[in-house]
Amino acid sequence: MNYFDNPDYVVAIVGAGRGIGKAAALHVAGHGVRVACLDRDGDSARATAAEIGGRAVAHPLEVAEETSIPPAIDAVARAFGRIDALVNCAGITGRTNVPGHEVDLADFDLVYRVNLRGAFLLSKAVLPHMLARKYGRVLHVASIAGKEGNAGMTAYSATKAGLIGMVKSLAKDYVEQGITINALAPAVIRTPMVEALPQATIDYMTAKIPMRRCGELDEAAQMIAWIVSPACSFTSGFTFDLSGGRATY
Ligand SMILES: NC(=O)c1ccc[n+]([C@@H]2O[C@H](COP(=O)([O-])OP(=O)(O)OC[C@H]3O[C@@H](n4cnc5c(N)ncnc54)[C@H](O)[C@@H]3O)[C@@H](O)[C@H]2O)c1
């Protein structure tokens, strides 16, 4: 089913170089919309855009650096004349399998800069473009860790919980102006991020999934596409579940 049905529709995806962001970029492009691929790894963003073909653009964007964000978002608006949707898939775990009292402050700060501060700055940069047209869809990829807390992942769980709270608040600011702001909380999806984790961490997270399997990239991409399409029109401030039955609220 095509939820978009509009070839002018523009979806900007941060973290489009690989993993969930790349899968989402390829999937929404298949719906015939225009896609901006953004990533701190400019080469991988360009590779995703090249795989999509002529209707995609790519820009480097580092969400941990406030000076990097507005120019990249503005470049997308200039290239396409509008931004209808932003999907934020940029995120890092930091070091895992570390008890809270042993977490390094520099590691905590970096995870915060990317996962929460970066999401705030992205929202701040893209919302004026959406307000100008009284339409927008913003989706931040959080995590089940933000709802339940994963052992050995203090910074990750705390920043993803913060992201869920930020989305609840931001959504209320714009809910009467045609803009929805939501989050998505996946459990384990097999991506390069997960492959890089210690096996003990992957086993711990997977064992908690009642379906006893990891989520597939396509399952994430399909849900993301619907949430940032015009079809998802009566939900804002919500955290969608993608956890194989793990989430109970
Ligand atoms: N894979 C999972 O199981 C899972 C589960 C829950 C939540 N998530 C979340 O989903 C999102 C995507 O995860 P993934 O597994 O696809 O990760 P990934 O590491 O495979 O891909 C992340 C992409 O984001 C980019 N990125 C990272 N930091 C960035 C930054 N500072 N600025 C710009 N780009 C940056 C990377 O270059 C990469 O292309 C993350 O926010 C992650 O926390 C993933």
PDBQT file of the ligand as one rigid body, heavy atoms in Angstrom, charges set to zero:
ROOT
HETATM    1  N1  LIG A 301      19.345  -1.847  15.959  1.00  0.00    +0.000 N 
HETATM    2  C1  LIG A 301      18.658  -1.964  17.080  1.00  0.00    +0.000 C 
HETATM    3  O1  LIG A 301      18.445  -3.069  17.600  1.00  0.00    +0.000 OA
HETATM    4  C2  LIG A 301      18.066  -0.770  17.731  1.00  0.00    +0.000 A 
HETATM    5  C3  LIG A 301      17.211  -0.974  18.813  1.00  0.00    +0.000 A 
HETATM    6  C4  LIG A 301      16.650   0.125  19.438  1.00  0.00    +0.000 A 
HETATM    7  C5  LIG A 301      16.927   1.396  18.991  1.00  0.00    +0.000 A 
HETATM    8  N2  LIG A 301      17.775   1.563  17.940  1.00  0.00    +0.000 N 
HETATM    9  C6  LIG A 301      18.056   2.928  17.516  1.00  0.00    +0.000 C 
HETATM   10  O2  LIG A 301      17.807   3.036  16.132  1.00  0.00    +0.000 OA
HETATM   11  C7  LIG A 301      18.676   4.026  15.581  1.00  0.00    +0.000 C 
HETATM   12  C8  LIG A 301      19.423   3.416  14.401  1.00  0.00    +0.000 C 
HETATM   13  O3  LIG A 301      20.147   2.294  14.885  1.00  0.00    +0.000 OA
HETATM   14  P1  LIG A 301      20.936   1.300  13.925  1.00  0.00    +0.000 P 
HETATM   15  O4  LIG A 301      20.935  -0.017  14.615  1.00  0.00    +0.000 OA
HETATM   16  O5  LIG A 301      20.442   1.411  12.537  1.00  0.00    +0.000 OA
HETATM   17  O6  LIG A 301      22.420   1.930  14.065  1.00  0.00    +0.000 OA
HETATM   18  P2  LIG A 301      23.660   1.892  13.063  1.00  0.00    +0.000 P 
HETATM   19  O7  LIG A 301      24.848   2.188  13.909  1.00  0.00    +0.000 OA
HETATM   20  O8  LIG A 301      23.660   0.626  12.281  1.00  0.00    +0.000 OA
HETATM   21  O9  LIG A 301      23.369   3.118  12.083  1.00  0.00    +0.000 OA
HETATM   22  C9  LIG A 301      23.308   4.429  12.607  1.00  0.00    +0.000 C 
HETATM   23  C10 LIG A 301      23.617   5.424  11.524  1.00  0.00    +0.000 C 
HETATM   24  O10 LIG A 301      23.560   6.715  12.141  1.00  0.00    +0.000 OA
HETATM   25  C11 LIG A 301      24.750   7.423  11.845  1.00  0.00    +0.000 C 
HETATM   26  N3  LIG A 301      25.114   8.250  12.977  1.00  0.00    +0.000 N 
HETATM   27  C12 LIG A 301      25.530   7.843  14.200  1.00  0.00    +0.000 A 
HETATM   28  N4  LIG A 301      25.859   8.884  14.959  1.00  0.00    +0.000 NA
HETATM   29  C13 LIG A 301      25.656   9.985  14.208  1.00  0.00    +0.000 A 
HETATM   30  C14 LIG A 301      25.838  11.360  14.433  1.00  0.00    +0.000 A 
HETATM   31  N5  LIG A 301      26.383  11.805  15.571  1.00  0.00    +0.000 N 
HETATM   32  N6  LIG A 301      25.497  12.238  13.461  1.00  0.00    +0.000 NA
HETATM   33  C15 LIG A 301      25.000  11.789  12.287  1.00  0.00    +0.000 A 
HETATM   34  N7  LIG A 301      24.846  10.494  11.990  1.00  0.00    +0.000 NA
HETATM   35  C16 LIG A 301      25.159   9.589  12.953  1.00  0.00    +0.000 A 
HETATM   36  C17 LIG A 301      25.820   6.366  11.599  1.00  0.00    +0.000 C 
HETATM   37  O11 LIG A 301      26.884   6.858  10.789  1.00  0.00    +0.000 OA
HETATM   38  C18 LIG A 301      25.013   5.251  10.929  1.00  0.00    +0.000 C 
HETATM   39  O12 LIG A 301      24.967   5.401   9.531  1.00  0.00    +0.000 OA
HETATM   40  C19 LIG A 301      19.588   4.471  16.724  1.00  0.00    +0.000 C 
HETATM   41  O13 LIG A 301      19.078   5.654  17.308  1.00  0.00    +0.000 OA
HETATM   42  C20 LIG A 301      19.494   3.331  17.708  1.00  0.00    +0.000 C 
HETATM   43  O14 LIG A 301      19.738   3.755  19.029  1.00  0.00    +0.000 OA
HETATM   44  C21 LIG A 301      18.360   0.515  17.300  1.00  0.00    +0.000 A 
ENDROOT
TORSDOF 0
